């Protein structure tokens, strides 16, 4: 499981996918979320604007699992 350290109180799911290199542009997030099995804390998620906070776990089937970590 990878870890992503927040530099703000939250990050949106679309921004996280871009920062993790899964998509190249924010506009690709909607199509990516509709075509891939993406889960946040075990629940299916298709909203690119979903706010992720410290403690959330994002799972992208067959690709990555990322735990969101708060600022040190």
C-alpha positions, 0 to 999 in steps of 0.5 A: 500500500502506498501512502500519500501525504496531504499538503492541505486539509483534503485532496479531491479524488480527481487530483489524487489520481492525477498526482499518482500518475493514473491520469494525465489531466483532470478532464480524464478523471470522469472517464477513468472513474466510470471505466475502473473499479475505484473504491474509497474506504471500501465503497464504490466511488465515481465522483472526481470531486470526492474530498479525501482526508487523512485516514481514507484508503483509495483502491483502484482495482489491479493498480494501486491502493493508497492511504491518505496521511495527514500533514506531519 
